[in-house]
Each structure stands twice: as structure tokens, then as C-alpha cells.
Amino acid sequence: MPKVSIATAVYRREALAARSALRMIGDAVEELFGPVASLESEEGTIRRGGPQYHHRAEGIVLALQRVAEHQADLERQLAALRPKAS
């Protein structure tokens, strides 16, 4: 078995931790916001841009932007239903 340098071993460990963290964040976004977030799958992320972590992060950011837009739409609709002050 070939020897792995300490730097390579540390990189691999950190890469796995980063992937795990992004997966946990993505799972939380899906659980908290459901279909409103419309978070793409990891496979979708790979098809869209690639397997790099920043591509997954971009997908999470887009999902959170959809949630914010949905919230703003709901607030506008609610404001339109409120009676006008005289």
C-alpha cells in the first residue's frame, strides 16, 4: 500500500468534514423549508456545475433565496389584505 503524506491525510479528513457539513446544512434547509426551498439534489448539483463544494454551497444559497422570496411574497399578500388606515 502506498504511503500517504500527512498533508494528504489531513486534506482528505477536512474534505470529508466539509462535505458532511454541507450535507447537514442542506438537510436542515430541506427539513425547515421543505418544497419552498426546492433544494436540488447532490446529483443535480453535479449535473449543473460539478462536484466541488462551492457548487453545493451555491445550490444551498439559491434555495435560501427562494425561501426569502416566498416570505416576501407572503408578507406583500398579507399587507394587501390589511384594512387601510383612514
C-alpha positions in Angstrom: 0.0 0.0 0.0 1.5 3.4 -1.0 2.3 5.8 1.8 0.1 8.8 2.2 1.7 12.1 3.3 0.4 13.8 6.4 -0.8 16.7 4.3 -2.8 14.4 2.1 -4.4 12.7 5.0 -5.3 16.0 6.6 -6.8 17.2 3.3 -8.9 14.1 3.0 -10.1 14.4 6.5 -11.0 18.0 6.1 -12.7 17.4 2.7 -14.9 14.7 4.3 -15.8 17.1 7.1 -16.7 19.8 4.6 -18.8 17.5 2.6 -20.6 16.3 5.7 -21.2 19.9 6.9 -22.7 20.9 3.6 -24.9 17.8 3.6 -26.1 18.6 7.2 -26.9 22.2 6.1 -28.7 21.0 3.0 -30.7 18.5 5.1 -31.6 21.3 7.6 -32.8 23.6 4.8 -34.9 20.9 3.3 -36.4 19.9 6.7 -37.1 23.5 7.8 -38.4 24.9 4.5 -39.5 21.9 2.5 -40.6 22.3 -1.1 -40.4 26.1 -0.8 -36.6 25.9 -0.8 -36.6 23.4 -3.7 -33.0 22.4 -2.9 -31.5 20.5 -5.7 -30.1 17.0 -5.0 -26.4 16.4 -4.9 -26.7 14.6 -8.2 -28.4 17.8 -9.6 -25.5 19.9 -8.3 -23.0 17.7 -10.1 -25.0 17.9 -13.4 -25.3 21.7 -13.0 -21.8 22.6 -12.2 -19.7 19.9 -10.7 -18.8 18.1 -7.5 -16.9 20.9 -5.9 -18.1 22.1 -2.6 -18.8 25.6 -3.8 -21.3 24.3 -6.3 -23.2 22.6 -3.4 -23.0 25.8 -1.4 -24.3 27.8 -4.4 -27.3 25.5 -4.5 -28.0 26.0 -0.8 -27.8 29.8 -1.2 -30.2 29.6 -4.2 -32.6 27.6 -2.1 -32.4 30.1 0.8 -33.0 32.9 -1.7 -36.2 31.1 -2.9 -37.3 30.9 0.8 -36.7 34.6 1.3 -38.6 35.5 -1.9 -41.5 33.3 -0.8 -41.6 35.0 2.6 -41.6 38.4 0.9 -44.5 37.4 -1.3 -46.5 36.2 1.7 -45.8 39.5 3.5 -47.0 41.5 0.5 -50.1 39.4 0.2 -50.8 39.9 3.9 -50.2 43.6 3.7 -52.7 43.8 0.8 -55.4 42.1 3.0 -55.0 44.5 5.9 -57.5 47.3 6.1 -56.2 50.7 5.1 -55.8 53.3 7.9 -58.1 56.3 7.5 
